[in-house]
Amino acid sequence: MPFVTTHDGTALFARRWGDGPPIVFCHAWALGSEAWQPLMMAARLAGFSAIAYDRRGHGRSDDPGRGYDYDTLADDLAAVMTAFDVQGATMVGHSMGAGEIVRYLARHGSGRVARVAMLAPALPYNLKSADNPAGSTDPEVAAAWRAQWVTDYADWIGGAVAGAFGAGAPAERVRQTTRIMLGCSLQAAIELNLAITETDFRPELRRLETPTLVIHGDADQSCPLEATGARLPSLMLNCRLQVYAGANHTLILSEVGRIMADLVAFIGEGSQAAAA
């Protein structure tokens, strides 16, 4: 099933590897399912079914020129879950992908979901304001980025990817990630950045009861730990934080073995609780 058709006719490229309990991966802003391949293979080798897809406007999915808001993206995720008849899923979201999962649960419920893992999440609310002084993003800075992208997106992405990996990152890994991100349509990149910056997930997070594991690096410059992941356990009913010392925002590529081990342990906790 290489493509899933959404409620508005958008075709989403999707991939499923392996059999066993499903793990559904939701990618970060401007990335795609290709970035999940190391973790997908690790999941398959550990006995799981790994499912990932390209968000609309990304990778091999359609670019419909609309629907770059969290409600539509959550409905797209629901279409993928339905198409693969996912049950008892572990949902894994990186950066922006964590917000899609939260909105999916708010709109579609947790009937297909057993647990959630958030990797370097862009939550709970990025916009810095009087109501949210701990926000990670200054509104003027974000607006300046979006204005720059209209004419200079490729150069900006090249610098941002290098910064996200940090000093000493393998050059080929930086190059390949930059290539993936340049496959995101410019309209999608700009409109999704606006959604990431201005969407306040705090009310939804307070209602979320699904067991949640947050994994975040303390060297993350894109979503600084104290402004994002470290805030979530106090907002959520059933959430714990695990900090990776020295890890940055690209931990899904640099910490594959450790993340997979922690996911297996997290899934095992749920299985033991169910048996008890």
N, C-alpha and C positions, 0 to 999 in steps of 0.2 A: 504494500500500500504506500507508494511513494508520495502521494498527494492526498490531502484532506480538504474537502470543500466546506467553507464556513457558511453561516446563515446568510451572508450577503454575497455569496458566490466567489469569494476569494479562495484561491488554491494555495494551500500551505504545504511546502515540502516537509515530509516527515520520515523518520527512520526508526526502525525497531530492530534491536539486536538481541538475540538470545531468548531463552524461555525462563520461566520462574517468576517469582514475585516482581511486580513492576516498579521500576524507578523512573519517574518522569522528570526530565531536565528542562528548565526554562532559562534561556540565555540572557546575557546582559545587553545593555544599550549598544546598538550598532554591531553586535557580534552575530553569531548564528550557531546552528547546531554543530557545525564543523568544529567549533572550539570545545565541544563536549567530548570529542572522540576518545581522548585518553581515559576520562572517567567512565565513559560508556563501555569501553573495552574492559576496564577494571571491574565494572559491575557485572558484565557478561561472564567473565572468568570466575567471579565469585558466586555465580549461580543465579543471577537476576536477569530480568528482561529490562533492557535499557531503551527508553523512548525519548526522542528529542525532535524538535521541529524548528524551522526558520520562521521567525515572526514575520508578519506581513511587511513588505518593503525591505526585507532582508534576504540575503542568500538566493536560493532558488524559488522562494515563494513569490506570489504575485505582488505587484506594487500598485494597489488600486487607487492610490492618491487620496485615501480617506481612512478613517477608523483608527487614528493614532491616539487613542484615549484608552484609559484603563478598562472601562466597561467593555468596549469592543474587544480589546486584547484578552480579557477574561473570557468572553464568549468564544473567541478563537480557541483558547485553551480547552474550553468545554467541548468544542467540536472534536479536538484531537482525542480527548479522554473518551468520548462516545465512540468515535471511529475505531479505536483500538479496544473498546469495551474494557477499559481499565477498572480494576477493582482492588481495594486494599493498597492503594499506591503510596509509595514514599515520593513526595514531591520535593524537588531540589531546585532552588532558584538562586542564580548568581546576580548580585547587584540589582538592576531593574527587575529582573525575573522574579525576585522575591515579592515585589509589589503585585505583579500579575497573579501570583498564587494567592495572596491575601484577598485581592478583589474577586478572584474565582470563588474562593470559599464563601465570601460575603454574598455573592450573587447566585451561586449554584449549590452551596452546601457542601458538607464533608462526606456525603454518602459513598464516594469512590476513593476517599483519602484516609489513610491510617495515620500519617505523620508528615511533618514538613521539616526540611533542612534549608536554612538560609545561609548562603556563603557570601560574605562581604555585602550584606544587604544595603540598598539605598533607601533605608527606612529609619525612623518613622515619618519624618517630614523634613525635606531638605532645605526649604526656604528659610533663611534667617530673617526673623521679624520680631516685633515686640512680644508677640505671643509665643515665639519659638526662638529665643536667643541662642539656643544650642544648635540651630540649623547649620548645615555644612556649606550652604551656598548663598553667597550674597546676590540679591536680585540684579544689581547693576552688572556684576561680573557675568552672570549667566546670560543676560541680554546682550552684552558685548560679544560673548562667544557666538551666539546665534547670528548676530550681524556679520561677524567675521566669516562664518562658515559659508555664507552666500557666495563669496568669491575665493575663499582660501581654505576650504574644508580639508583637502588632502594634506597640506602642510601642517595644519593644526592637529589632525589625527596622528601624523607621524611623530610629532613632539609629545602628544599626550600618551601614546602607547609606550614610547620609550620611558617616560616618567612613571607610568603605572608599573612597569616591570622593575624599575630601579637600576642603579648602577651595577654593571657586571652581568646583566642578563644576556643569554645567548642571542647573538645578532639575528640568526635565522628565525628564532622564535618571535622576536620583535617584528621581523619583516612579514612573517606569515600572519600574525595577528593584525598588523596594519592592512594587509591585503584583504582579510575577511571584513574588516570594518569599512573599508572603502567600497565594499559590495552593498552596503546599506544605502538606500536612496536618500538624497539630500533632504527631501521633504520629510521623510520619516524621521531622520536624525534630528531635524529642527523641532518638529512637532512633539516628538517623544521626549526630547530634552525639556520642553516646556511642561509636559505632563509630569515628568520625574521631579522637576523642581517645585512645582506648585501643588502637588497632590498631598493632602494631609491624611495619612493612614492611621493616625492615633485612635480615632473612634472605632475603626474596624479592628485594630489590633487588640483593643480592650475586650472585644466580644469573641475573639478567636480562642477556642478551647482545644483545638487540635494540638497534640504534643509537638513541640517545636525545638529544634536544635539550631542555634546560631553559631557559626564558625567564622571568626574574623581575625585578620592579621593586625598586629599592633604597629606595623609599618605601612599601613594602607594610606596612601595620599589622596586617592580618588574619593573614598568614603571613609573618612577618619573614624577610627574605632569609637572614640568618646562621643562623637556626634551622631553615630548611627547604631551599630550593633550593640554597644554597651548599654544603650537606653532601653532595649527591647524587653529584657526580663522584668523590669519594673512596670511595664505597660501591659504585659500579657499574662494570661492565667496559668499557662503551662509551658514555660519557656526557660531554657538555660543557655548560657553563653560559654563557648570554648574559645580561648584566645590562642592563636599561633604566634609565638614570638618570632619577630623578624619577617613574617609573611606580609606580602603586599596585596594589592587588589587583584592581581593575576594568580592568586593561589590555586585556581582550578587547573592551572597548568604546571605550577611549581610544586604543588603539595598533593599530587594525585594519590600516592600510596597512603599517606596519612589520612586524607579525607575519606578514602574508601574504607579504611579500617574503622574510622569513627562512625561512618554510616552503617556499616555492618553491626557494630556494637549497639548503635541507636535502634536499629531495626530489631535486633535481638531482645532488647529491653521490652519492646512492645509484645513480642511473641511470648516472652516469659510471663508478662502481666496477663495476657489473654489466657494462657494455660492455667495460671493460678486462679 
